[in-house]
Amino acid sequence: MNQNDADPLSGFSWKAGSTLDTVGILIWSELFLAELPSGEEVAIILMDTQGSFDNETTITNCATIFALSALLSSVQIYNLKENIKQCDLSHLECFLGYGEMSQGNMSHSFQKLLFLIRDWQIPYQKEYGYEGGEKLLQEVLNTENSQSQDVISLKKNIKKSFKKIECCLLPHPGMTVATSETFKGDIEEIDSEFRKQVKILVETLLKPENLEPKMSGGKLVTLEEFIHLIRNYEECFRDDELPSLKSLFLATAEIHHASAIKEAEQRYEALIIKSQSQKEADQIKSKVLDEFRKKKKMGTPALKKKYEDLLIQVKHLLV
């Protein structure tokens, strides 16, 4: 998506005003391929979600949409106006319950959270961009003086739930953008400092060394697994109402276990072909089952037992 300064902005649907435009989660139809410093190729998928905690959507629905976007993405951008307020942190708490369900023996439930603060008004105290954002983040998340135990606990839970947390400060885009009914996204009408800072933000996010490949259960998610994950979530949305966080958790856990089953089968088939005796075959079966049990997987003990039994039954693999 090359953008000429003389052309209006294009991309996801948007409009000025106070009414809701984006509903649910939109995924851009084109994949953008990039190469990591390791030489591995990854696909970048862009998603846009509706504004959270507006006047039209229930808290439960907002939390579900926020949680679902965090489950699908490796980088969650939390777009806030002017500052990080206490209520913004409290809103995060509405879906961090998912993290508690999925935590298990994994150190973090989600990968990266970026607080993106628009309309930052005091660059003379904290400069625009990541450096000023880091100063604000340290002030907000690591200051505990005269705060209640609930607030301190909330901050610790947020830091525990994300592997990495960053913050970036952006200036106001300009009065034409904010007040003109005729503004249609013409780049030349956007304040030059805003354009400069957005360019830095995007280039920083998309630098090969800064890309965050999607992880799930401690391993990289392949494109095939990502598609299966979306299909599992689709099943959760069959009814008219949004699914519960528990339903999303179970859908994610199912993918974790299905992937572990596939790995165990491949491991078994690679080893069994080299076996010379029944004793060696039995040792391989025991080894593969032991590796499967030790692998980090989300889910309840009952779900883990279900998939272990399935592994044992598949082609009588481990019986």
N, C-alpha and C positions, 0 to 999 in steps of 0.2 A: 504494500500500500504506500506508494510514493506520493507525497503530498507537496504540490507546488504552492508557494506562498500566495499566489494570485487566485488559487482555487478555494471554494468554500470547504469546510471540514466535511469529510464523509466517513461512514462507518456505521456503528450502532445507531439505532434510532434515538433521537433526543429532541427536546424542545424546551424553550424558555418558559418560565412560569412556575406557579406553585402546585399545579396538578401533577399527578403521577403519570409518567410516560412509560418507563420500563416496568414490566410486570413479570415477576418470577426471575428466571435465569435465562439469558440469551447466550448462545455459543456461536462464535464466528464460524462461517462455513468453510474457511480456508485454513489449512495447517501451514505454519511457517517453520521450515527446517533450519536447524542451527547445529554447529559442531562444537562440542565441548573441548577444553584444552587437552583432554585425554584422547581425542580423536573420535569419540563416540558421537553418533548423530542422534539428536533429540527433536521432537516435534513440539512447537510452542502453540498452545491453544489459548485463545483469548475468550474470556467470559465477562459478561456484564450482568449485574444483579440489580433488582429494584432497591430503592433507598430503604434502609431499615428504620423501623420505629417512627413511621410517619403517622399522619392522622387518619389514614384509611385502612391500615393493616393491623391485625391483632398482634400482641407481643409473642404469642405462641407461633403464629405464622412467620413473623420476622425471624425468630430464633431458628425455626426449621430451615428457612431459606439461607440464613447465614451459615448454619451448620453444614448444609448440603454443599454450598459453594466452598467451604473450607475442606470438606472431604474430597471434593473433586480436584481442587487446585493445590499446587505446591507453594504458591504465594498468594496470600489473602490481603488485599488492599482495603483498609478501613478508612473510608473517605469522610473526614470530619471538617466542620466549619470553625475557623478561628483559633481553636485550642483543643486540648484533650481535657474534657470535663469529667467530673466524678460520675455523672449519669452515663457517659460514654463507656466507661469501664464497667459500670453496673450492667449495661446492655450486653456486654460480652459474657457476663456471668450466666445469661439466659440460655446460652448454648454450650457453655463449658462443661455442663453435666454430661454431654456426650464424651468429652475427654476423660472424665472420671470413669465412665463405663468401659472405654476402650483402652485405658491406661495399662492395665495388667502389669506385665513385667517390662513394658516399654517405657523409656524415659520421657518421651514427648508424644502427645496425641496428634499435633499438627506441626507443620514445617516452619513456615515463615509468615509473620504478621507485619505488615507495613502500615503504620499510622500515617496517612497522607492528609496533612492539614492545609486546607485551602484558605485563602483570604487572610493569611498571617499578617498582623498589623504592626508588629514591633521588631522589625529586622535589625534595629539598632541594639537590641538586647540579645537576640538570637538570630543569626543570619539565615537567609533562605537556603534551602537545600538540605542535604543529609547532615552536615556539621551542626547547623542550628537545631535540626531535628533531634540529633543525638543528645544535645544539651537539654532539650525539653523532655525527652524520654527519661533521662536520668533523674531529672527533677520530679517527674510525675510518678514513675514506678519505684524509685529507690529512696524517696523521702518518706519517713515514717513519723516524724515529729508531730506530736499532738493529734495523731489520728487514732480513730477507734480500731479495736481489734478486728472488726468485720472488714474495714477498708484494707488493713494490712494483709489480712488473709486473702482478700480478693486479688490484690496485686501479686501475691505469691502464687496464687492459682493460675493467673494469666501467664506469668513467667514460666511456670512449670509446664503449661499446656503447649507452648510453642518452642520449637528448637531455636528459633532466631526471631528477634523483635527489632524492627528498625522504625525510623520516623523521618519524614521529609516535609519541609515547610515550603509552601507555594504562595506567591503574592496574589493579590486580587487581579482578575483578568482584564479589568478596565470597565469604566462606566457604560460604554456602548454595549458590551456583552451583558451587563447586569440590568440595564434599564431600557434598551431599545427594542421595541416590538418588531422591528424590521431586521434585526440581526439574524443572519442565516448561517453563521459559521465562517464568514470571511476572515481569513487569518490576519489580513492587514489591519483589521479593526480590533484585534486583540492586543492588549498592552505588550510592548516589546520585552519587558522584564519577565512577564509571565511566560511568553514564548520561549525565552532563553532558559528559564528554570525547568519548564516541562521537557525541553529537549535534553537537558542534563539528566533529569529523572528517567526518561525512557532509555537513553543510552546506558545509564548505570544499570538499570534493571536487566537489559538485554545483552550486556557484555558476556561473552562466553564463560569467563571465570565467575560470573555472578549468577548464572542460570541455576535454577533449583529443580533438577529432575524430580518428578513425582515419585515419592516413596510410599510404600504401604507394608506394614508388618516388618519393617527393617530392610526391605528389598525394593529395587527399582520396579516400577510398574511399566509393563510393555503396552504398546498401543492396543494389542488384542485384549489384554486384561482391563484396560481403561474402558473399552467398548463393553465388555462384560459387566463392568461396574455400573455403567450408565443403564444398561438393560436391567440389572438388579434393582436399581433405584426406580426405574420406570414401573416395575411391578408394585412398588410401594405407593405409587400415585394412581393406581387403578380406580380408587374410590374418588368421590367428589371432594373429600376433605384432605388436607395436607397430612402426610404421615407423621407419626410421633418420632422423637429422637431415637427411641428404642428400636423402631422399625428400620431407621437408617443405619443404626449400629449393627443390627443383625444382617442387613443386606451387605454391608462392608465386610463383616466377619465371614460370611459365606464365600466371598471372593478370596479372602485370605486362605481359607481351608482348601478351596478348590485348587488354588495355585500350589499349595503345599502337597496336595495329593498328586498333581501332575509331576512335580519335581521328584517325588518319591518313586513314582512309576518309572520315570526316565533313569533315575539312579539305579533302580533295581535291574532294569533291562540292560544297562551298560555293564553291570557287574556279573549278572547271572550267566551271561554268554561266555564268561571266562572260567566259570566254576568247573571243577573236574570230578566232583563227587557230591553225593547227597549231603554229606556233612558240611562241605563248603557252601552248598546252596542254602542249608538251614542257617548257617552263620551269616550269610548275606541278607536273608530275610530278617533275622534278628537285628542286624546292623541298620538296615533301612528303616525299620519300625522305630528303633531307638532314636535315629536322627530326626524322624518325623515328629516324635513326641517332644524332642528338645527344641524344635524350631519355634520361634516366637510367633504366636498366633493370637488374634483377638477372639473374644467370645467366652461364653459361659462354659463350665465343665461339661454340661450336657451336650453342647454343640461340639466341643472337642471330642467327646466320646463318640458322637454320631459319625464324625468324619474318620476317626480311627477305625471304627467298625467297617466303614465303607472301604477304606484302604485294604483292610484284611480280606474283604469279600471280592474286590476287583480281581478277576482272573485267579482267584485263590492265591493272591500274591504273597501273603505272609502267613499262610496257614500250613 
